[in-house]
Amino acid sequence: MPKEYRGTQEYALVYCELITAAKYRGTVTYQEVAKLIGLPLEGNYMGAQIGQLLGEISEDEVSHGRPMLSAIVVNTTGIPGPGFFGLAVQLGKLDSTDKDKEQAFWKKEQRAIYETWKVDLGQKD
């Protein structure tokens, strides 16, 4: 059973890593997340723990009116795992399991993340 991550150092580390990646319009791999918090780099245990942690982060973000931050976490082929789409359905942000609709939702959510966390490099007067 995956542990609860809210309020832990692991949650804070991963949250900060995702915000940094979002500011630079980047992505983070599941393996990078695992390495950051000392989990194995593959396997069911890693997948369950990462899924739990990213789910909590995305739930918290959505509850604050922001996009699902886990949309910028991808596997080695550059796409999110099926748990991302399942959570989007649970959170009421996606109402389809159609692959094309899932992909469109994911890209839209990524754009919203980059817009939410963009760094304004404009000059102040």
Secondary structure, 3 states (H helix, E strand, C coil): CCCCCCCCHHHHHHHHHHHHHHHCCCCEEHHHHHHHCCCCCCCHHHHHHHHHHHHHHHHHHHHCCCCCHHHHEECCCCCCCHHHHHHHHHCCCCCCCCHHHHHHHHHHHHHHHHHHCCCCCCCCC
